[in-house]
Amino acid sequence: MRRLWAAVAASSLAVVGAVAVMSLNSTASAATGGTGSGYLSTQGAQLVDATGAKVRLTGLNWFGMETDNKTFHGLWARPWKDHIDQMASLGYNTIRVPFSEDALKPGAQANSVDGYSNPDLVGLTPLQILDKVVDYAGSKGMRILLDRHRPTSAGQSALWYVPATPEATWISNWQMLARHYAGNTTVVGADLHNEPHADGTDPNGTGSCWGCGDVNRDWRLAAERAGNAILEANPNWLIVVEGVSCTSGGNANAWDNIPDEPCGWWGGNLSKAGEFPVRLNKPNKLVYSAHEYGNSVYHQTWFDDPNFPNNLPGIWDQFWGYLQKQNIAPVLVGEFGSTLQNPQDVVWLQKLMAYMGTGVTGMNFTYWSWNPNSGDTGGIVGDDWKTVNQQKQSILQPYLIPPVGGGTGPTGSASASVSASPSRSASQSPNPTGGCTATVKIDNAWQGGYQASVTVKNTGTAAVNPWTATFTVASGVTLQSGWNATVTQSGTTFTAAAPSWAPSLAAGASVTIGFTANGPSSPAPSGVKLNGATCA
């Protein structure tokens, strides 16, 4: 869960959207701009793969293993592979996996797994289920980042240790995982401890500080101890170190006369990492990570600034962005999210994505979250665990670098091509009992590309099952991504095939197919057909 320096999140579960699945662009540029091959390292502020090619992680969080369920949430709703298929098809190339030490204990049992949907998971331990997720995600060219989210499933902690889980246990469990996945290049590293933060009040804080020198509270020193121990067990992993909330380790005290220090989100303050850097025995394995949230999670003072949202880049520069901009180390924004019910949060998310940048040289990120049952943010999918929140996806879409090829095995590989076209049988039904209408809209345009939506309505008297829509784009347009269907391209024809979990378009029903493309937005897409029938 996300937390901040002075608040506890509210709970709600509302997410809306449209059933979605997106194709992958199988160009050579996608191969070099995906998750790369082999293990990852750092060069300044850039992630690179085993060949030296630039890599950017653009992923999301799939939580549950840190809770009492001890495994991924949503396994009660649909087959586990379907989750990963949809994540990859939407363009996410990395899954950050939160876990707690309780899931690693001998005798730990996963629960809330539906045996009908997931018969192959019944009776498996949490680690065995994680192994299956790692293997399958790797087969799709995705990467896995492990996140020690909680010392126990009971909740988060200000320090990296609690009585039930001392530091020695924390480190030994990390070493166990590092050895367990040694040689498997899908698992790229360790996010050491989620959201270390202040506790108590300044100047008598008892929480995690940065650079204070207290061996029991200085998160920077603890990260060095754990990071170097992990690298002894597996020298190939990235070591991901989050920030704190208040660098002193204490919350602001409104009743004293001491000026309050700048405090950020839990895990979001890396302002002293430049002065007090984390020192690893393999410095090219260090990644800093910050968390950042919208107004719906907590009303920070900077949301009231009259210069909002133009004040935000300066705040991000101060807390964590300088590390990337000054080429000190890569930054992973490991959690960020919102319900987007507050219009101010929409502006915040748009500003944050632009700040992190596009292409392989942008900042790495893992959105919070896939899960709809994140109380203060909701998820990419809705309460049915299938329907995509298109408002969120549309904002994130231009910044995603889809996975390409496979990433498992001792050396790893990244194929330069992906088959994005599902097989369709010759018995695919046309729409003889009626017609269709179509509406085309250019949703957004920028230099060199655009985002559009094509809404197709079945005006016939019978369902079209499975449905396929085609339309023509301008010469020179190349597909980048699509959603609400599996979108592929042949010449100037785009084909949008129904997703496997929503193959039928009922009589009177509509589907909106979204896509982004390189090239001119004018003339707009035209000649829309539904299963070969021309739409009005």
C-alpha positions in Angstrom: 0.0 0.0 0.0 1.0 3.6 -0.5 1.6 5.7 2.5 2.7 9.2 3.2 4.4 11.1 5.9 1.2 12.3 7.7 -1.9 10.4 6.5 -3.7 7.0 6.3 -5.5 6.3 3.1 -9.2 6.1 2.7 -10.9 3.1 1.2 -13.0 2.9 -2.0 -13.0 0.5 -4.9 -14.6 2.4 -7.8 -12.9 2.1 -11.1 -14.6 2.4 -14.5 -13.5 1.6 -18.0 -13.8 -0.5 -21.1 -12.7 -4.0 -21.8 -9.2 -3.7 -23.3 -6.3 -5.5 -24.8 -3.6 -4.0 -26.9 -1.2 -5.3 -29.5 2.5 -5.0 -29.5 4.4 -3.1 -32.2 6.9 -5.7 -33.5 9.4 -3.3 -35.1 13.1 -3.5 -34.6 13.0 -0.3 -32.6 10.7 -2.0 -30.2 13.2 -4.7 -29.7 16.0 -2.4 -28.8 13.7 -0.2 -26.7 12.1 -3.0 -24.8 13.4 -4.7 -21.7 16.6 -5.8 -23.4 18.5 -9.0 -23.1 20.4 -10.5 -20.2 20.8 -8.8 -16.9 20.6 -5.0 -16.4 23.2 -2.6 -15.2 23.5 1.2 -15.0 25.5 3.8 -16.9 25.0 7.1 -15.2 21.3 7.7 -15.1 20.6 5.0 -17.8 19.7 1.4 -17.5 21.4 -0.8 -20.1 21.1 -4.5 -20.9 23.9 -7.1 -21.3 24.8 -5.8 -24.7 24.9 -2.2 -23.6 21.6 -1.3 -25.3 19.5 1.3 -23.5 16.5 -0.1 -21.5 13.6 1.5 -19.8 11.2 -0.2 -17.4 7.6 0.9 -17.9 5.5 -1.3 -15.7 3.0 -1.7 -12.9 2.5 -3.2 -9.5 0.5 -6.4 -9.0 0.1 -6.7 -5.3 -1.3 -9.4 -2.9 1.8 -11.4 -1.9 2.4 -8.9 0.9 -1.1 -9.5 2.4 -2.6 -12.3 4.4 -3.4 -13.9 1.0 0.3 -14.4 0.5 -0.1 -14.4 -3.3 -1.3 -12.2 -6.1 -4.8 -10.8 -5.8 -7.3 -11.4 -8.5 -6.5 -15.1 -8.7 -10.1 -15.5 -7.4 -11.4 -13.7 -10.5 -9.7 -15.1 -13.6 -6.8 -17.4 -14.7 -3.4 -16.1 -13.7 -2.0 -16.2 -17.2 -4.8 -14.0 -18.4 -3.7 -11.2 -16.0 -0.1 -11.3 -17.5 -1.4 -11.6 -21.1 -3.4 -8.4 -20.6 -0.6 -6.5 -18.9 1.8 -7.3 -21.7 -0.8 -6.6 -24.4 -1.5 -3.2 -22.9 2.2 -2.4 -23.1 3.6 -2.9 -19.6 7.0 -4.5 -19.7 7.7 -4.9 -15.9 5.8 -6.2 -12.9 6.8 -5.0 -9.5 5.8 -7.7 -7.0 5.3 -6.7 -3.4 5.8 -9.4 -0.8 6.1 -9.8 2.9 8.4 -12.1 4.9 5.3 -14.1 6.0 5.0 -15.4 2.4 8.5 -16.8 2.6 8.2 -18.7 5.9 8.3 -22.5 5.9 4.7 -23.8 5.6 3.3 -20.5 4.2 0.1 -21.2 2.2 -1.4 -19.1 -0.5 -5.1 -18.5 -0.2 -8.0 -17.0 -2.2 -7.0 -18.8 -5.3 -10.0 -20.0 -7.3 -9.4 -23.7 -8.1 -11.7 -23.6 -11.1 -9.9 -20.7 -12.8 -6.5 -21.7 -11.6 -6.3 -25.4 -11.0 -2.6 -25.4 -11.7 -2.0 -23.2 -8.6 -4.0 -25.3 -6.1 -1.7 -26.5 -3.2 1.3 -24.5 -4.3 3.3 -22.4 -1.9 3.5 -18.6 -2.4 7.0 -19.0 -3.8 6.0 -21.7 -6.2 3.2 -19.4 -7.6 5.7 -16.6 -7.9 8.0 -19.0 -9.8 5.2 -19.7 -12.3 4.5 -16.0 -12.7 8.2 -15.3 -13.3 8.6 -18.0 -15.9 5.5 -16.9 -17.8 6.2 -13.2 -17.6 9.7 -13.9 -18.9 8.3 -15.9 -21.9 6.5 -12.7 -22.9 9.6 -10.5 -22.6 8.6 -8.9 -19.3 10.8 -8.3 -16.3 10.1 -8.8 -12.6 11.2 -6.5 -9.8 10.8 -8.0 -6.3 9.6 -5.5 -3.6 10.0 -6.3 0.1 6.8 -4.4 0.9 6.2 -5.4 4.5 8.2 -7.2 7.2 5.0 -9.1 8.1 1.6 -9.2 6.4 0.3 -7.1 9.3 1.4 -3.8 7.7 4.2 -1.5 6.7 6.9 -0.3 9.1 8.8 3.0 9.4 12.1 1.0 9.8 13.2 -1.9 7.7 13.0 -4.2 10.7 10.4 -5.1 13.4 10.7 -7.5 16.4 9.1 -10.3 14.4 11.5 -9.7 11.4 15.0 -8.4 12.5 17.5 -7.1 10.1 19.3 -10.4 9.9 16.1 -12.1 8.7 15.4 -9.3 6.1 18.9 -9.8 4.7 19.0 -13.6 4.7 15.6 -13.7 2.9 16.9 -11.4 0.3 19.9 -13.5 -0.2 17.7 -16.6 -0.5 15.7 -15.0 -3.2 18.8 -13.8 -5.0 20.2 -17.3 -5.1 16.8 -18.8 -6.0 16.5 -16.7 -9.1 20.2 -16.7 -10.0 20.5 -17.2 -13.7 17.0 -16.2 -14.4 17.3 -12.8 -16.2 13.5 -12.1 -15.9 14.0 -11.2 -12.2 16.1 -8.0 -12.4 16.5 -7.0 -8.8 15.5 -6.2 -5.3 13.5 -3.2 -4.1 15.0 -3.5 -0.6 12.2 -2.1 1.6 9.0 -0.3 0.8 8.5 3.3 1.9 10.9 3.7 4.9 9.5 6.8 6.7 9.5 9.0 9.7 8.1 8.1 13.1 7.8 10.2 16.2 8.2 14.0 16.0 11.2 16.1 15.2 13.7 16.5 16.9 13.0 13.2 18.7 12.2 11.1 15.6 12.4 7.3 15.7 11.8 6.5 12.1 14.1 6.0 9.1 16.5 8.9 8.5 18.9 9.5 5.6 22.6 10.3 6.5 22.0 10.8 10.2 24.7 8.1 11.0 22.5 6.2 13.5 23.1 2.6 12.6 19.6 1.7 13.9 17.8 4.3 11.9 19.9 5.4 9.0 18.2 3.9 6.0 21.1 4.7 3.7 23.5 2.6 5.8 21.0 -0.3 6.0 20.6 -0.2 2.3 24.3 -0.6 1.9 24.4 -3.6 4.2 21.6 -5.3 2.5 22.6 -4.3 -1.0 26.1 -5.6 -0.7 24.9 -8.8 0.9 22.5 -9.4 -2.0 25.2 -8.8 -4.5 27.4 -11.4 -2.8 24.6 -13.9 -3.5 23.8 -12.7 -7.0 26.1 -10.0 -8.4 23.8 -9.5 -11.4 20.8 -7.9 -9.6 19.9 -4.3 -9.5 19.6 -2.9 -6.0 16.7 -0.5 -5.8 16.8 1.9 -2.8 13.8 4.0 -2.0 13.8 7.4 -0.3 12.5 8.3 3.2 9.8 10.8 4.0 11.7 13.2 6.3 15.4 13.0 6.2 15.7 13.5 10.0 13.4 10.4 10.6 11.0 12.5 12.6 7.7 14.1 11.6 7.2 17.8 11.7 6.2 19.2 15.1 3.8 22.1 14.7 4.1 23.1 18.4 7.8 23.9 18.5 9.7 26.8 17.1 12.0 24.7 15.0 11.7 25.3 11.3 10.2 22.2 9.7 12.3 20.4 7.1 10.8 19.5 3.7 9.1 16.2 3.9 7.7 14.1 1.0 5.7 11.0 0.5 6.7 7.9 2.3 9.7 6.6 0.3 9.7 9.7 -1.8 12.4 11.9 -0.3 15.9 11.3 -1.8 17.0 14.9 -1.3 20.2 13.8 0.6 21.2 10.9 -1.6 23.5 13.2 -3.5 25.3 14.3 -0.4 25.1 10.8 1.3 25.0 8.3 -1.6 24.4 4.6 -1.2 27.8 2.9 -1.6 27.6 -0.5 -3.2 30.5 -2.8 -4.0 29.2 -2.9 -7.6 28.1 0.8 -8.1 26.7 0.0 -11.6 23.8 -1.8 -9.9 22.3 1.0 -7.9 18.9 2.4 -8.8 17.1 5.0 -6.6 13.4 4.8 -6.3 10.7 7.4 -5.3 7.0 7.2 -4.7 4.7 10.0 -5.8 0.9 10.3 -5.4 -2.0 12.6 -6.3 -4.3 14.7 -4.2 -6.8 11.8 -3.8 -4.2 10.0 -1.6 -3.3 12.9 0.6 -3.7 16.7 0.2 -0.1 17.9 0.2 0.6 21.6 0.5 2.0 21.8 -3.0 -1.4 21.1 -4.5 -2.6 24.5 -3.2 0.2 26.4 -4.8 -1.3 29.1 -7.2 1.3 28.0 -9.7 0.1 24.4 -9.7 0.9 22.3 -11.7 3.9 24.2 -12.9 5.3 24.1 -9.4 5.5 20.3 -9.5 8.7 19.8 -11.6 10.7 21.9 -9.0 9.4 19.8 -6.2 10.3 16.6 -8.0 13.7 18.0 -8.8 14.3 18.7 -5.1 13.2 15.3 -3.8 14.5 12.9 -6.5 14.6 14.1 -10.0 18.0 15.7 -9.7 19.5 12.2 -9.4 18.5 11.5 -13.0 19.0 14.9 -14.4 22.6 15.2 -13.0 23.4 11.7 -14.3 24.0 10.3 -10.8 21.9 7.2 -11.1 18.7 5.9 -12.7 15.5 6.8 -11.0 12.5 4.4 -10.8 9.2 6.0 -9.8 8.1 2.7 -8.1 4.6 3.8 -7.1 2.4 6.6 -8.4 -1.4 6.6 -8.8 -4.8 8.1 -8.3 -8.4 7.3 -8.8 -8.4 10.4 -11.1 -11.8 11.3 -9.7 -10.4 14.7 -8.7 -9.7 16.7 -12.0 -6.6 18.1 -10.3 -5.2 14.6 -10.2 -5.6 14.2 -14.0 -3.4 17.3 -14.5 -0.9 15.9 -11.9 -0.6 12.6 -13.7 -0.2 14.2 -17.1 2.5 16.5 -15.7 4.3 13.6 -14.0 4.4 11.5 -17.1 5.7 14.4 -19.1 8.4 15.0 -16.5 9.6 11.4 -16.6 10.0 11.7 -20.4 9.4 9.4 -23.4 11.5 6.8 -25.0 14.3 4.6 -23.6 16.1 7.5 -21.9 13.1 8.5 -19.7 12.8 7.6 -16.1 11.7 4.1 -15.2 8.3 3.6 -13.5 5.9 1.0 -12.2 2.3 2.3 -11.8 0.3 1.6 -8.7 -1.5 -0.6 -9.5 -2.9 -3.3 -11.6 -5.3 -4.2 -8.8 -8.7 -2.5 -8.5 -8.8 -3.2 -4.8 -6.3 -0.5 -4.0 -8.4 1.7 -1.8 -7.1 5.1 -2.4 -6.1 4.8 -6.1 -8.1 2.0 -7.7 -6.3 0.2 -10.5 -5.7 -0.2 -14.2 -8.5 -2.7 -14.3 -11.9 -2.4 -12.7 -13.6 -4.5 -10.1 -14.2 -7.3 -12.6 -10.4 -7.6 -13.0 -10.8 -7.2 -16.8 -12.2 -3.9 -17.7 -9.5 -1.3 -18.3 -9.8 2.2 -16.9 -9.3 3.9 -20.2 -8.8 7.4 -18.6 -5.7 6.1 -16.9 -4.5 3.9 -19.7 -4.8 6.8 -22.2 -2.5 9.0 -20.1 0.1 6.3 -19.6 -0.1 4.8 -23.1 2.3 7.2 -24.9 5.0 6.5 -22.4 4.9 2.6 -22.4 7.5 0.6 -24.1 5.9 -2.8 -24.7 7.8 -6.1 -24.0 9.4 -7.8 -26.9 10.7 -11.3 -27.1 11.7 -13.5 -24.1 13.7 -12.7 -21.0 14.3 -15.9 -19.1 17.3 -18.2 -19.0 20.9 -17.7 -18.0 21.7 -15.3 -20.8 18.3 -14.0 -21.7 17.2 -12.9 -25.1 15.0 -10.3 -26.8 13.4 -11.3 -30.0 13.0 -8.6 -32.7 9.5 -9.7 -33.6 6.3 -10.5 -31.9 3.3 -12.2 -33.4 0.5 -9.8 -32.5 -2.2 -11.4 -34.7 -4.4 -14.0 -33.0 -5.5 -16.9 -35.2 -9.0 -16.6 -36.6 -11.0 -19.5 -37.9 -12.5 -19.5 -41.4 -15.9 -19.7 -39.9 -15.7 -16.2 -38.5 -19.3 -14.9 -38.8 -20.1 -11.8 -40.9 -23.0 -9.6 -40.1 -25.6 -10.6 -42.6 -28.6 -9.5 -40.5 -27.8 -5.8 -40.3 -25.1 -3.2 -40.6 -22.9 -1.0 -38.5 -22.1 2.6 -37.9 -18.7 4.1 -37.1 -17.4 7.3 -35.5 -13.7 8.3 -35.8 -12.1 10.8 -33.5 -8.6 12.2 -33.2 -8.2 12.4 -29.5 -4.7 13.9 -29.4 -2.0 14.9 -31.8 1.6 15.9 -31.5 4.6 16.4 -33.8 5.1 13.1 -35.5 2.1 11.2 -34.1 -1.4 11.0 -32.8 -3.9 9.1 -30.7 -7.3 8.2 -32.1 -10.5 6.2 -31.3 -12.8 4.4 -33.7 -16.2 3.5 -32.3 -18.1 0.8 -34.1 -21.8 0.0 -33.3 -23.4 -3.2 -34.4 -26.8 -2.0 -35.8 -27.8 -5.6 -36.8 -30.3 -7.9 -35.1 -27.7 -10.5 -34.1 -24.4 -10.6 -32.3 -21.2 -10.7 -34.3 -19.0 -13.4 -32.8 -16.0 -13.0 -33.1 -15.9 -9.5 -34.3 -13.2 -7.8 -36.4 -13.1 -4.2 -37.5 -10.8 -2.8 -40.2 -10.1 0.7 -41.3 -7.7 2.6 -43.5 -5.1 5.1 -42.3 -3.0 7.7 -44.2 0.1 6.7 -46.1 3.1 6.8 -43.8 1.2 6.0 -40.6 2.7 3.2 -38.5 1.0 1.6 -35.5 2.5 2.1 -32.1 -0.1 0.6 -29.7 -3.8 -0.2 -29.5 -6.4 -1.1 -27.0 -9.9 -2.5 -26.7 -8.8 -5.0 -29.4 -5.8 -6.7 -30.7 -4.7 -4.2 -33.3 -2.4 -5.1 -36.2 -1.3 -3.3 -39.4 -0.8 -4.4 -43.0 0.1 -1.5 -45.3 -2.5 1.2 -44.7 -5.0 -1.2 -43.2 -5.4 -1.5 -39.5 -7.2 -4.6 -38.2 -8.8 -4.7 -34.7 -9.7 -8.2 -33.6 -11.8 -8.9 -30.5 -10.1 -9.8 -27.3 -10.4 -13.4 -26.2 -12.5 -12.5 -23.2 -14.9 -10.4 -25.1 -15.3 -11.9 -28.5 -18.9 -11.1 -29.1 -20.4 -7.7 -30.1 -24.1 -7.9 -29.3 -26.8 -6.4 -31.4 -27.0 -2.7 -30.6 -23.7 -2.7 -28.7 -20.6 -0.6 -29.5 -16.9 -1.0 -29.0 -14.4 1.8 -29.0 -11.0 0.9 -30.4 -8.1 3.2 -29.4 -4.7 3.4 -30.8 -1.6 5.6 -31.0 0.5 5.9 -34.2 3.4 7.6 -35.8 2.7 9.8 -38.8 0.2 12.3 -40.0 -3.3 12.5 -38.3 -4.8 13.9 -41.5 -6.6 12.5 -43.3 -8.3 10.7 -40.4 -8.9 6.9 -40.4 -11.7 6.0 -42.8 -13.4 3.1 -44.5 -14.4 1.3 -41.3 -15.8 -2.2 -41.7 -17.2 -4.7 -39.2 -16.5 -8.3 -40.3 -16.2 -7.1 -43.9 -19.5 -5.0 -43.9 -19.0 -1.3 -44.6 -20.1 0.9 -41.7 -22.1 4.1 -42.2 
